Amino acid sequence: MNIGTIIFWVSMVWLASEILLAFLWRSKSTDIRRDKSSQKIIWIVVAISFSVSIFFKSQRFGHFGAGSMVIPNVGIALIVCGMIVRWIATFSLRRQFTVDVAIIKGHRLVTKGIYRYLRHPIYSGILLAFVGLGLSFANFASLVVIAVPITAAFLHRIKIEERALLDHFGAEYQAYCASTKRLIPFVY
């Protein structure tokens, strides 16, 4: 099986898992929705970034690691690691997880497991997977077009989510923020 086929199938599994989440874990009408269209923005940015990155991948400029399978394989490994981090974090939240920003009835702040180290490990996993996708294309332009706009969209989402959590949990969330990083352990 060639590397392009592997990238395609790993990406399809990832996409299918995201679509499954989007349909199964939406907030309910009884939840307090605070999404501010951030979910739609993310899907639009992802669709555009992915399409443009495919275009750049097919061009004659920006390629790196010519002939080497190391970079695409590292990219595939990052996609898989990112998916694993996302699913671990998602299952850690259990019924409190929704794909849109919402506060559910009986919402509790989760600070154990992976959430002991990061406030947004779901987004860390997603962003890790997108960086892996960009690397798997072995093209600088593709990597930048995937990583920069998608990261910006998720940082916007994080701002909305943190405001909702701060409004709901107050000092408890402030203390949690003081003891954890947002996306990258020990860094940010």
N, C-alpha and C positions, 0 to 999 in steps of 0.2 A: 504494500500500500504506500503510495507516495505522500509526501508531506502535505500537499494541497488537499488531498482527500481526508487526511487526519484532521487538519485544521477545520475543514468543512463540517465533518461529523461532530467534532468536539463543540464547535460553535452552534450547531443545530441542537445538540443536547442542552446546551446553555440557554439558547433562545426558548426552547420548549419549556424549560424549567421556569423561566421568567414569565412566560405567557400563562403557565399553570398558576403561578403565584398571583398574577394580576387578576385572574378570574376567581380564584378560591379564597383569597385573603383580602378582600376589600372591606372597608369599614361598613358598618350597618347604619341604617337610618337613625338608630337610637344613639349612635356614637357622636361625639363632638368632633366634627370635621374641621381641620385647620390646614388643609393641604395647599390652598391658594394656587391651584392649578400646577403645582410643582411636578406632579406625576406626568401630566401631559407634556410639560416642558422637557422633562427628561427623555420621554419617548421620542419627541420630535428631534431633539439634539442628537440622540443616539442614532436615529434613522439617517439624518443628514450626515453626521460625522462618519458613520460606517460607509455610506454610499460614496462620499468623497474620498475616503481612505482606499476603497477598492479601486477607484479611478487612479489615484496616485500610485498604487501598487503596480498597475499595469503600464505605467510610464517608464521611460528609460533613465530617469534621474532619481537620485535619493536612495538608491539601494545600498545596503551595507552587508558585510559578511558574505561577499560574493562566493557562491558555490558551497558555502558551509551550511551544514544542517544544525549547527549548535544554536544559533539565534532563533530560528523557527521552533526548535525543540524546547528551548527555554521559554519561549512564548506560550507554547501549548501547556507546559508545566505550570506556568503562572495562571493561565485560564482555569485549569483544573483546581489549583490551590485556591484561587479566588472563589470558585464555586463552592468548594468545601467550607471555606470560612463563612461565606454567605449563608449556607444551609445550617451550619452549626449555630450561628448567631440567630437565625430565624427560628430554629427550634428551641433555642434558649428562651425566647420571648413567649413561646407557646401561643395561647389564644390572644395575647396582647399585640401580636404582630398584625399589621395591616399594610398594604402596599401604598396607601395614601396616609398622610399625616392625620392621625385621629387619636382622641383620648376615649378609651372605652369605659364602660361602667365597671367600677372596681379596679381601675388601672393602678398598677403598682410599679414602682421604679425597680428595674432589674439591675443588680449590681454584682452578680455572681457569675462564675464561669468566665467566658471571654469578655463579658461586660465589666469585669473587675479591672481590665486593662484599657479598654477602649469604650468610648461612648457610642460610637457608630460602626461597629465591626461589620454590619451588613454592607454599608457603603465601602468600607475598606476592602471587603471581598470583591465587590463589584468593580471597584476601580483597579484592583490588582488584576482582575480578569481582563479588563479593557486594555491595560498596559500590555498584558500578555498577548492580546489579539494584535495590537499594534506592532509588537516585536515579531510576532509570527509572520507578519508581512515583510519583515526585513527591509523596510523602507522608512527613512527619516520623516518624510512628509506624511506618510500614513500614520506613523506613530504620533506625531504632533497633532494631526487632525482628529485622531481618536482621543488622545489623552487630555488635551487642553480644554476643548469645549465641554466634554463630558464631565471632567473634574469641576469645571466652573458651574455646570448645572447641578451637580451634587452638592457643591458648597452652598449654593443658593438654597437647596432643599434642607441642608443641615441647619442653616440659619432659621428657616421656618420651623423646623422640628424642635430646635433648642428653645425657641421662643414659646412654643406650645407647652413643652415640658416644664420650662421655668414658670410659666403662668399657672400650670396645674400643681406642680410639686413645691414651688417656692424655694425656701432655704435648703430643703433636702436635695433638690437638684443642683443648687449652687455648690453645696459641699461635695456632691458627686463630681461636678465639673472640676473642682479644685484638685481632686485626687486622681483624675484620669486624663488621657489624651483623646482627641477627637478621632483620628484616623490611623495614625502611625504610632505604634508603641514607643514610648520614651522620647518622641520627637514632636509630633503635632496631634 
